[in-house]
């Protein structure tokens, strides 16, 4: 959700956790506690060395190696907690650090205009080569609901338009610390209301990564409540689907994910602003998908702390009879490898195929 808020001393913490002797397993299933989540009954994992796998691209290997070095040396910025002024400073710093990536995104063969659509700030990307004039794509950016507004959204509009061959509406939704939940969701709903005045909803794909994946899904749930027509396809890339943080890989992949190397509590608290964390508009995995839901593409990686969130979201959709595809990439942390890595390009290619399949009718 954020880029790299890194933790010191992960190895020492793990070593300390395994100091107590393991208790013997219960003699039978009947003797086992039913719902005991105490640390006494937790699995104690010995300290391990996890190498960079050789069966991923050189770009992926380099990305993981650099991330591992940063984690071990305690690099990166700590979370500002609930200090709003400190968050504002961090937001400026992180957004600036993304400028080289944004420059590459803006070099995509597309033009971008900033517009106010339905009262929301939107960057509209138009591809130089318009392959699908009858389609539209709507995207919500990543960044932990806090980061990567502004210039990054312009880059996302350009890249999305060039990839999709259609006009792309990238919502520059308002964010904490000044605009907590439900402001971002309200902005997305407002923009979508206007977009469907010009495009057949069945020809619209809505997608996002991380925080943007959450907003993709909560937007669609909100459209159901409002009785508005649904888009033709959804893309949820490494979705934080449960703000109450019950997902298994939040624990098992913590310290392994070289992108999300810190706890998410502060970001969640600032975004949720005191609302029930199991509210489906915050945690869509608890939503009702039986009323109908668009075909959905979900993506994660084996080192992603949000792999469980993505898997649980996929299972919830399948249980409701929704057509849903889950794609998991080897050794990939949260948000993928470096921009332009072959695996990242493959994610984009697979989602393009998914859009073509469901928007072509």
FENCOR-V517140 format. One record per residue. N is the residue number from 1. RES is the residue in one small letter. SS is DSSP state (2 for helix, 1 for strand, 0 for the rest). D_LAST is the distance of its C-alpha to the last C-alpha in Angstrom with 1 decimal. Layout:
N|RES|SS|D_LAST / N|RES|SS|D_LAST
This chain:
1|x|0|34.1 / 2|x|0|36.9 / 3|x|0|37.5 / 4|x|0|40.9 / 5|x|0|43.3 / 6|x|0|45.6 / 7|x|0|48.1 / 8|x|0|51.7 / 9|x|0|53.4 / 10|x|2|50.6 / 11|x|2|52.6 / 12|x|2|55.7 / 13|x|2|53.9 / 14|x|2|52.5 / 15|x|2|56.0 / 16|x|2|57.5 / 17|x|2|55.1 / 18|x|0|56.2 / 19|x|0|59.9 / 20|x|0|60.4 / 21|x|0|60.9 / 22|x|0|58.0 / 23|x|0|58.7 / 24|x|0|58.6 / 25|x|0|55.7 / 26|x|0|56.3 / 27|x|0|58.0 / 28|x|0|55.3 / 29|x|2|52.0 / 30|x|2|53.9 / 31|x|2|55.9 / 32|x|0|52.9 / 33|x|0|52.2 / 34|x|0|49.1 / 35|x|0|47.8 / 36|x|0|50.3 / 37|x|0|48.6 / 38|x|0|51.9 / 39|x|2|52.6 / 40|x|2|55.3 / 41|x|2|52.7 / 42|x|0|50.3 / 43|x|0|49.8 / 44|x|0|52.0 / 45|x|0|50.6 / 46|x|0|53.1 / 47|x|0|52.8 / 48|x|0|50.6 / 49|x|0|49.8 / 50|x|0|46.2 / 51|x|0|45.8 / 52|x|0|43.0 / 53|x|0|41.0 / 54|x|0|41.2 / 55|x|0|37.8 / 56|x|0|35.8 / 57|x|0|35.6 / 58|x|2|38.7 / 59|x|2|37.0 / 60|x|2|36.3 / 61|x|2|39.9 / 62|x|2|41.3 / 63|x|2|39.3 / 64|x|2|40.5 / 65|x|2|44.1 / 66|x|2|44.3 / 67|x|2|43.0 / 68|x|2|45.5 / 69|x|2|48.4 / 70|x|2|47.4 / 71|x|2|47.4 / 72|x|2|50.7 / 73|x|0|52.3 / 74|x|0|51.2 / 75|x|0|49.3 / 76|x|0|47.0 / 77|x|0|47.4 / 78|x|0|48.2 / 79|x|0|46.3 / 80|x|0|48.0 / 81|x|0|47.8 / 82|x|0|47.7 / 83|x|0|49.5 / 84|x|2|47.2 / 85|x|2|49.2 / 86|x|2|48.9 / 87|x|2|45.2 / 88|x|2|44.9 / 89|x|2|46.9 / 90|x|2|44.9 / 91|x|2|41.6 / 92|x|2|43.0 / 93|x|2|44.3 / 94|x|2|41.1 / 95|x|2|38.9 / 96|x|2|41.4 / 97|x|2|41.3 / 98|x|0|37.6 / 99|x|2|38.2 / 100|x|2|38.2 / 101|x|2|34.7 / 102|x|2|33.5 / 103|x|2|35.0 / 104|x|2|32.9 / 105|x|2|29.7 / 106|x|2|30.7 / 107|x|0|31.3 / 108|x|0|27.5 / 109|x|0|26.4 / 110|x|1|25.4 / 111|x|1|27.3 / 112|x|1|27.7 / 113|x|1|28.9 / 114|x|1|30.2 / 115|x|1|29.3 / 116|x|1|30.0 / 117|x|1|26.9 / 118|x|0|27.7 / 119|x|0|31.0 / 120|x|1|29.6 / 121|x|1|30.3 / 122|x|1|27.1 / 123|x|1|26.9 / 124|x|1|24.2 / 125|x|1|23.3 / 126|x|1|22.1 / 127|x|1|21.6 / 128|x|0|23.8 / 129|x|0|21.1 / 130|x|0|18.0 / 131|x|0|15.1 / 132|x|0|12.3 / 133|x|0|13.9 / 134|x|0|11.1 / 135|x|0|10.9 / 136|x|1|13.9 / 137|x|1|15.7 / 138|x|1|18.5 / 139|x|1|21.3 / 140|x|1|24.5 / 141|x|0|27.3 / 142|x|0|29.6 / 143|x|0|33.3 / 144|x|0|34.4 / 145|x|0|33.7 / 146|x|0|36.8 / 147|x|0|36.2 / 148|x|0|34.2 / 149|x|0|33.6 / 150|x|0|34.3 / 151|x|2|34.1 / 152|x|2|32.0 / 153|x|2|29.2 / 154|x|2|29.4 / 155|x|2|29.1 / 156|x|2|26.0 / 157|x|2|24.3 / 158|x|2|25.2 / 159|x|2|24.3 / 160|x|2|20.9 / 161|x|2|20.0 / 162|x|2|21.3 / 163|x|2|19.5 / 164|x|2|16.1 / 165|x|0|16.4 / 166|x|0|15.6 / 167|x|1|18.0 / 168|x|1|19.2 / 169|x|1|21.3 / 170|x|1|23.9 / 171|x|1|25.9 / 172|x|0|29.6 / 173|x|0|30.4 / 174|x|0|34.0 / 175|x|0|35.8 / 176|x|0|39.1 / 177|x|0|42.0 / 178|x|0|41.8 / 179|x|0|38.5 / 180|x|0|38.0 / 181|x|0|35.5 / 182|x|0|33.7 / 183|x|2|33.7 / 184|x|2|31.0 / 185|x|2|28.6 / 186|x|2|29.6 / 187|x|2|28.7 / 188|x|2|25.2 / 189|x|2|24.6 / 190|x|2|26.2 / 191|x|2|24.0 / 192|x|2|20.7 / 193|x|2|22.0 / 194|x|2|22.3 / 195|x|2|19.2 / 196|x|0|17.0 / 197|x|0|19.2 / 198|x|0|17.6 / 199|x|0|14.0 / 200|x|0|11.4 / 201|x|2|12.0 / 202|x|2|8.5 / 203|x|2|8.3 / 204|x|1|11.7 / 205|x|1|13.1 / 206|x|1|16.7 / 207|x|1|19.1 / 208|x|1|22.8 / 209|x|1|25.7 / 210|x|0|28.7 / 211|x|2|29.5 / 212|x|2|26.1 / 213|x|2|24.4 / 214|x|2|26.6 / 215|x|2|25.6 / 216|x|2|21.9 / 217|x|2|22.5 / 218|x|2|25.2 / 219|x|2|23.1 / 220|x|2|20.4 / 221|x|2|23.3 / 222|x|2|24.8 / 223|x|2|21.7 / 224|x|2|21.9 / 225|x|2|25.6 / 226|x|2|25.1 / 227|x|0|22.5 / 228|x|0|20.1 / 229|x|0|16.3 / 230|x|0|15.0 / 231|x|0|13.0 / 232|x|0|9.7 / 233|x|1|11.9 / 234|x|1|15.6 / 235|x|1|18.1 / 236|x|1|21.7 / 237|x|1|24.0 / 238|x|0|27.5 / 239|x|0|27.3 / 240|x|0|30.6 / 241|x|0|29.6 / 242|x|0|33.1 / 243|x|0|35.6 / 244|x|0|38.4 / 245|x|0|38.2 / 246|x|0|38.5 / 247|x|0|36.4 / 248|x|0|38.5 / 249|x|2|37.6 / 250|x|2|38.9 / 251|x|2|42.2 / 252|x|2|41.7 / 253|x|0|40.1 / 254|x|0|42.2 / 255|x|0|44.3 / 256|x|0|42.0 / 257|x|0|39.2 / 258|x|0|40.5 / 259|x|0|38.2 / 260|x|0|38.7 / 261|x|0|42.4 / 262|x|0|43.5 / 263|x|0|43.1 / 264|x|0|40.5 / 265|x|2|42.7 / 266|x|2|43.6 / 267|x|2|40.1 / 268|x|2|38.9 / 269|x|2|41.9 / 270|x|2|41.5 / 271|x|2|37.8 / 272|x|2|38.2 / 273|x|0|41.3 / 274|x|0|42.8 / 275|x|0|39.8 / 276|x|0|39.4 / 277|x|0|37.7 / 278|x|0|35.9 / 279|x|0|34.2 / 280|x|0|30.5 / 281|x|0|29.9 / 282|x|0|32.1 / 283|x|0|31.4 / 284|x|2|27.9 / 285|x|2|28.7 / 286|x|2|30.6 / 287|x|0|27.8 / 288|x|0|26.4 / 289|x|0|22.9 / 290|x|0|23.1 / 291|x|0|21.9 / 292|x|0|18.3 / 293|x|0|17.1 / 294|x|0|13.9 / 295|x|1|13.4 / 296|x|1|16.2 / 297|x|1|17.7 / 298|x|1|21.5 / 299|x|1|24.0 / 300|x|1|27.8 / 301|x|1|30.9 / 302|x|0|33.9 / 303|x|0|36.2 / 304|x|0|34.2 / 305|x|0|36.2 / 306|x|0|32.9 / 307|x|2|31.7 / 308|x|2|32.7 / 309|x|2|31.0 / 310|x|2|27.7 / 311|x|2|28.4 / 312|x|2|29.4 / 313|x|2|26.2 / 314|x|2|24.2 / 315|x|2|26.4 / 316|x|2|26.1 / 317|x|2|22.3 / 318|x|2|22.6 / 319|x|2|25.4 / 320|x|0|23.3 / 321|x|0|20.6 / 322|x|0|18.1 / 323|x|0|16.0 / 324|x|1|18.0 / 325|x|1|19.0 / 326|x|1|22.5 / 327|x|1|23.7 / 328|x|1|27.4 / 329|x|1|29.2 / 330|x|0|32.8 / 331|x|0|35.6 / 332|x|0|33.3 / 333|x|0|34.7 / 334|x|0|33.0 / 335|x|0|30.6 / 336|x|0|30.8 / 337|x|0|33.3 / 338|x|0|34.3 / 339|x|0|31.9 / 340|x|0|30.7 / 341|x|0|31.8 / 342|x|2|29.8 / 343|x|2|28.7 / 344|x|2|27.4 / 345|x|2|25.5 / 346|x|2|24.1 / 347|x|2|22.8 / 348|x|2|21.0 / 349|x|2|19.6 / 350|x|2|18.4 / 351|x|2|16.7 / 352|x|2|15.0 / 353|x|2|13.6 / 354|x|2|12.6 / 355|x|2|10.8 / 356|x|2|9.0 / 357|x|2|8.1 / 358|x|2|6.9 / 359|x|2|5.7 / 360|x|0|3.8 / 361|x|0|0.0
